[in-house]
Amino acid sequence: MSASNNLVMAAIDIGSSAIRMDIAEIGADGAIRILDSLKKGVQLGREAFTEGHLSQETIRAACEALRDFKKVMDSYGVSRYRAVATSAVRESSNSETFLDRLLMSTGLDVEVVDGPEENRLTLSAVMDSLRGESDLAKAKTLIVEVGGGSTDIAFFSDGELQQSSTLPLGSVRLRAALGSGPAKPEQQVRLLKRQINSFMSNLKREMEIREAVHFIALGGDVRLAASILKGSGQQARLSSFSNDALSDFVDTLSKQTTDSLVQKYSIPYLDAETLVPALLTYLQLLKETQAQSIVVSDANIRAGILQDLAPAEQGKRRKKLIMQILSAARSLGRKYHYDESHAERVRELATRLFDELRVEQRMTDTHRLYLEVAALLHDIGLFISPRSHHKHSYYLISCSELFGLRKRELELIANIARYHRRAMPQRSHTQFIALDRDERMVVSKLGAILRVANALDKDHSQNTLELKISREGDQIVLASSSISDMTMGRLALAGRSDFFTEVFGKKVILREADKTE
């Protein structure tokens, strides 16, 4: 089965209720065309969310499904793939054994992604699906995907990501929490609503969902609801229906048993089990917004994976992702009432120093991004206390979720921010020593740069805009004509440049710029 001479790729999503795969080809124009889609119901979440581990029977079922998928991949001549596992595998105590069994059985290397990465991949597909929909793309919009084990939520305003979050709230998890007792449908609905609403108060404190005027929903359950309500078996790229229509539909479903849903709508039993918990979650979230209707998108995590795999326009996607990450970092800073102008000034100064050193130090664009985020957030620990605020900054950053960044990356950024003042890295600092050797070196280099940049704006006056950087032997010379108090600037730099000198072997000096330049 040969598709063409075009690049053929595969995206595999090992979710809580099923394993899915899309095979696609990339045309000469860069367009992605789906060639085949496969789905195999494997209830990983039922065990992961109740027992905490995956049984041998479930692991064998997953291996069998992926062996079948691998045969289809080979028949299409797939040359590039990415296989990801989400919340069910993340939360299983034997996840490493599971991944090894999959690799030995199928030859497929499966990656466990965390919530922010899962969110990023899905939102990448959503934003692509909104091209040409300026109202949805620009207005205050809440994007929600209720999965089997988690719910991904993102808040956009003026086309920019403001906040994102991943809640441990999913249809399989909710259904599993009900148990297998003989509770009547109306009793089950009351229990489900109670569980869902328990997350609402925290979410409303974290995210301004009340401001949203549009509500975009993703996921198989809401797509099924849209096809039923629209009376069409063909899923459109975007479809919509009113809040009342969804409410009435959920009310109708809630009065029926799982068996009756299977019979009435001709759907698999596993899908029928998760339909009501998922739709109730969408409905409860929808009620918290100003949206008058719900828009259903056919975007999914596999589409995001395929976009990542496609070589065309990767540079543009990378630039857009960096902008989204920095926007999310600024939103986190505002949450903790940071000094935005100081943070931006330190970010600018730090990146200029970075660019001066990047080639000889073999630093990358990814390192530059880590430095920018750390610079924006280095002072958020002041929200807790001015005393040892660098340590509080570390804590807040490492415990946060930031769109587009994985937990390990946040740990690196938190360490970089932690060293913007006071002591240099020590072997007694457990968070620093827990990093591997290369990561510790990255933290030291970027932390040293950040410390110098912060010293240059120590009084938060932002009066160093006219800064020129040059080299004189082993010295980095910072020349400025706009520092109001050159003596204080030099003192601040002298007290904070020792880390830089130790890491890079170069002294940093500040001098007044030549007026004739």
N, C-alpha and C positions, 0 to 999 in steps of 0.2 A: 504494500500500500504506500505509494509514493505521492507526496503532496505536490512538490515542484522543486526547483532549485533554490527556492527561498529558504531562509533560516527558519527551522522548525524548533519550537520551544514547548516546554511543559511546566505547568504550575500545579503543585499538589498541596492541598490543604487538609491536614489531619485534625478534624474538629472534634467536638464533644459528642456529637450524635452521628457523624458520618465522615467518610473519607472521600474527597472529591478531587477530580483532576480535569484541567482544561489543557488541550493541546492546540497550539496556534502557530501560524506562520507569519513572518514579517515580509510584507511586500516591498517592492523597490521604492515605493513612496514612503515607507516607514509605517504604514498602517498595519494594525494587528487584526488578523482574521482568524476566528475560532474554527478549528477543523473538527474537533470532537470534544465532548464533555461526558465524564463518567462519574458515577456516584455509587458508593457502597455503604449501606447502613451498618456502622459498627459503634456500639454504644460505649465509648470510652468514658464518657462523663458520668454515667450512672454509677460506675465503680469508683472512679477517681474522687467524686464529690461525697460519697457515702463511706467507702472503705479506706480511701486514701492510697490505694494501689490498684494496679491492673492485674487481673487474673491471667493464668496461663491460657485459658480458653479465648479470652479477648485478644491477647497478644497474637495467638495463632490466627484468629480471624483477620486481624490487621495485616499480618504477614501475607496471608492468602490474597487479600484485596490488593495489596501493593505488588505482589507477583503478577497478578492479572494486569494491573496498570502498566507494569514494566514491559510486558509483552506488547501491549498496544503502543507504548512509546517506541519500542524497537521497530514495530511495523511502519510507523510514520517516519522513522529516521530522525528522532529527536536528538539534537546536538547540544542543547542547553536546557537545564531544568533547575528548579528550586523547589524543595519539599519542606514545608513548615508544619510544626505542631503547635497547638495553642493551649488554652487553659487546662484542659483535662490532663495532658501530658505534663505540663508545667507543675501541676499539683500532685502528681503521682510520686510516691516514695521510690518506686522502681523504674523511674523514667529512663535512667541510663541503661538499665538492662533492656528495656523496651526498644530504645534506639539502636542498641547493638544487635538485637535480634532482627530488627528490620534490615540493618545493613548486611548482616550475614546471610539473610534469607533472600534479599532482593538486589543487593548491591547499591541501593539508594541511600544516600546520606541525608538524613532528616535533621533539620535544625529546629530547636525549640525557641520560639520567639516570645519576648515578653509583651506586656500590654501596649506600651508606647510604639513598638515596632509593628505590632498587629494593627494598631490604629493608623499608623502612617501609611501602610500598604493599602488599607481600605480607603482612606481619605484621598490618596493619590488617584484611585479609580473613580471616586465620587466626583472630584473636581474636574476630571476629564469628561465625565458624563454630563456636567453642567455647562459645557461650552455652548454658547449661544443662549443661555438662560441667565441674562444679566440680572434680573430681579432676584433670583435665587442666589446667584453668586456674589452679589454685592450687599444685599440687605442683611440684617441680623438673623442668622440662620442657625438652628440647632440640627446637627446630624447625628442620628442614633442608629446603632446596629445592636440588636439583641441576639447574641449568639447562644450556644448551648451552655457555656460556663461563665461568660462575662458579657457585659454591656459596654460598648465603646461609645463615648459621647464627645462631640466636638462643637465648639461655639465659634462661629465665624461672624465677622463684622467688616463691611467694606472690602470684602474679598480676602481678608487676612484672618488667619487663625488667631483667636484670642486665648482660648483655653481648651484643654482636652483632658479626658479622664477615662479610666477603665475601672468599672465597678465589678465586684465578684457577684454579679447578678445575671443569671442566664436561665433559659427555659428548661434545660436539662437539670440544672442545679435546683431550680425551684420545684420542678416536678419530683425530683428525688427526695426533697425535703418533706413532701407530703406523705411519703411512705406508701405502703400498699394496703392501707386500711379501707374499710367499707364506707368511708365518708361520702355523703351525697354531693352532687356537683356544686350546689349552692354553698355547702360548707367548705368545700375545697377552694372556691373562689374567695371566700372570706379570709381563709388562711393565706392564700396567694397575695391578696391585696395588703394584708398585714406585713408580709415579708417585704413586698415591694416598697411600701410606704416607709418602712424602717430606714431605707437608704435615702429617701427624698430629702429629709431635713438636712443631712450632711451635704448632699449634693447642692442644695439651694444656697448653702453658706459658701461653698467652694466656687460655684459657677452662676453667672447671671442669666439663668435660663428663662426667667420671667421676661427678659428683654427681647427674646426671640420672636420674630413675626412670621418666620417660615420654619417648617418642621420637615426634614427629609429622613425617611426611614429606609434602612437596608436590611437584608436578611431573607432567608427562604420562607419563614413563617409569614412575614408581612407581604412578600410577593405572592404567596398563595392566597392570602386574603384579598389582595388587589385583583387577582385573576377571577376569583369567585364573585366579588362585588361588581366587577366590570363585565362579567359574563363572557370572558374570553380566555381561551387556553393559551393565547399568545401573549407573552410578557413584553410590554413596551419598554423602551429605554427609561422613560419617566411616565408615571401615571399618578393620578391623584383622586382623592375622594374626601368628603367632608368629615369633620369631627363627629357629627351626629351619625353618619353612616357607619363609621368605625365603632362608635359606642353601641349602636343597635346590633351590629354584627357580633361584637364580643358578648353582649347580653344574650343573644340567641345561642351562641356556642356554649356559653357557661352553663346552660340548662341541660346540656346533653352529655352523655357518657362518651368515653373514648371510642367504644365499639360503634356507637351510633354515628360518630363523626366519620369513622372509617367507611361505613356503609353509605352515608349521605353524600360525601364528597369524593368518594373513591380515591382515598389517599392511604399511604402506608400507615401501619399502626404506630410506628415510631414518630412519624410526623404529626399524627393526631394527638399523641401524648403531649407534645410541646407547643401545640398551636395556641391553646388558651393562655398558658403562662406567658408566652412571648407577647401576644397581642395585648394582654392586660398591662404588661410593662410599658409597651409603646403608648397605650392609652393614658396611663397614669402620668407619664412624662409629658405627653401632649397637653394634658390639662393644666400643666404648670407654665405653659407658654402662652403667647398672644396669638398663635397661629390658628387660623380658621379652617384649615384643611391639612391633610397629611399627604406629602409627596413621596411616592415610592420609587426608588432607583434600583436598577438591575446591577449596579456596581457591586463588586465583591473583592475579597482579599486576593483571589487568583488573578483578577484583572490587574491589580496593583503589582503583583509579582511579575506578570508578563511585561508590564511597562518597565519595570526595573531591569529585566533581562534583555529587552530590546536595545540594540546599540544606538539606534537613531535618537537624536535629541537628548542624549544622556546628560550632556553639559547643561542644557537648559533646565532639566529636571533637578539637577544638583543645585543650581543657583536658586531655584524656587524653594527647594527643601531648606537650604540655609536661611533664606528669608523667613520661612515659617518657623524654624527653630528659634531664631533670634526674636521673632514676634512673641513666641510662647515664653521665652525667657523674660522679656519685658513685662508680660502679663503677670508672671510669677513675682517679679520685682515689685510691681504695683500692689500686689496682694500684701506684701510685707512693707509697704510704704517707703520704698527706697528713694534715695536722692537720684532722680532720673538723669538730671543734667550732669552730675558728677560721674555717674556710671557710664554715660555715653562718652564723656571726655576721656575717662580712663580706658575705655574700649578702643577709642581712636588712637590714643598714645601707644597702647600696648601693641596694636596691630602694626603700627608704623615701625616700632622696634623689632617686632617679629619679622616683618618683610625685609628689614636690613640684615637679619641673621639667618633667614630660612635656608638659603642655598648652602652655606658652609656648614650649617648644623643639620642638614638633611631633614628638615621639618616639612610637613605636608599641609595641604588645605584642611584636612581633618584636624590637625593640631591647631591650625589657625582658628577654626570654629570653636574648639574647646576653650581656647584663650578668650575669644570674644564672649562666650557665655559666662565664663568665670569672671571676666571683668564686669559684666552687667550685674552679676549677682554677688560680688565679693562682700558687699556691706549689708546684705539682708539680715544678717545675724543681729544687727542693731535693733531689730523688731523685738527680739527677746530681751537683750540687755547690752548696754555699751561695754560692759566688762567682758573680756574674752570674746568679743563679738565674732572674731574670725572662726572660733570653734563653733559658735552657733550657726554661722553661715554654712560651715561644713555640714552640720546636722540637717539644716533645712533643705539644702540642695540634695544631699544623698537620700533623703526620705521623700523627695518629691517625684512626681512624674512629669516629664517634659517631652512634648511631642517630638518624634523623630530621633530621640536619643534613648539608647538602651541603659539598663541599670548599671552595667559596668562602665559605660561612658560617663554617666552621672557621678559615679564614684570617683573617677579621674578628675572631673571638673570640680567636684566638691573639695578634693585635696588641693587642687591648684588655688582655689579661692581661699582655702584655709591658710595658705602660706603667703598671703598678701601683706602680712605684718607679723611682728613678734618673732618667735623662734623659727629657725630653719629646720628642715626635716631631720628627725632624730630616729635612732633605732628603737627608742622607747615609744614612738608614736605608732600605735598598733595599726591604725587605718593605712598609714603610709607603708609600713613594712609588709602588710598583707598583699600589696601590689607586687607584680613580678618585676624583674630587673628593668626591662624596657619601659614599663609603665612608670616606675619610679623616676627614671631619667626624664621622661616626658613631663611629669609633674614638676620636677626640679627646674627644668628649663623654662617652662611656661610660668611657674610660680615666681621665678626670679624676674622675668620680664614684667609680670603683673605688679610686683612689688615696686619696681622702678617707676612704672607708669602711675601708680597710685601716689608715690612720693611727689611726682611732678604736679599733681593736683591736690596736694595734702590739705590746703586750706579751702578746697572746693570753690576756688574763685574762677576757674576756667579761663585763666589769662595767659595760657601758653599756646595759643593757636598758631602763632608764627614760629614754628619749631623746625629747625633744620638739623638733620642727622648726618654726620660724616665720620670718617675714620682718621685717626692719627696714630699709626703704629698699633699698639695694643690698647688704644683708648677709643671708646665711643664718645664722640663729642656731640653734645646737644646744645645748639646755639639758638637763642631766642632774643627777640627785641621787645617782647611784650610781657615779660615777667616783672610784676611791679616791685617785688622785693627779691632781688637776685641773691642777697646774702641768706635770707631765710630759705630760698629754694635750694641753694647749695647745701645748707645744713640738713634739710630734709632728705636730700638725695644722698648725702654722705652717710646718714644714719640708716639708709635702707638699700644701699647698693652693694653691700658686702656679699649678699647671697648671689647677686649677678656676677660679681668678680670671681667668686669661688666656682660657679658652674661653668662660666664661659672663658675664664682666664683673661677678662678684659675689664678695665676700669671705665666707669661712666663719669664724665665730667660735664658740668653745666657752665656755659659762658654766654656773655652778651654778644649778640650778633653784630657783625660789622655793619654800621649804618650805610656804608656805601654799596653794600651788596644789593 
